[in-house]
């Protein structure tokens, strides 16, 4: 399940970078 955890971390990081809140 480490792959799933890694995917979640990457997805969360990408989402935070892309989210409008980044403004």
C-alpha positions as CSV (number, residue, x, y, z in Angstrom):
1,X,0.0,0.0,0.0
2,X,3.1,2.2,0.0
3,X,2.4,3.1,-3.6
4,X,-1.1,4.4,-2.7
5,X,0.4,6.5,0.1
6,X,3.0,7.9,-2.2
7,X,0.3,8.7,-4.8
8,X,-1.7,10.5,-2.2
9,X,1.3,12.6,-1.1
10,X,2.1,13.5,-4.7
11,X,-1.6,14.3,-5.4
12,X,-1.9,16.4,-2.3
13,X,1.3,18.3,-3.1
14,X,0.2,18.9,-6.7
15,X,-3.3,20.0,-5.6
16,X,-1.8,22.5,-3.1
17,X,0.4,23.9,-5.8
18,X,-2.4,24.2,-8.3
19,X,-5.1,25.3,-5.9
20,X,-6.2,29.0,-6.1
21,X,-5.3,29.2,-2.4
22,X,-1.8,29.4,-3.6
23,X,-2.4,33.0,-4.4
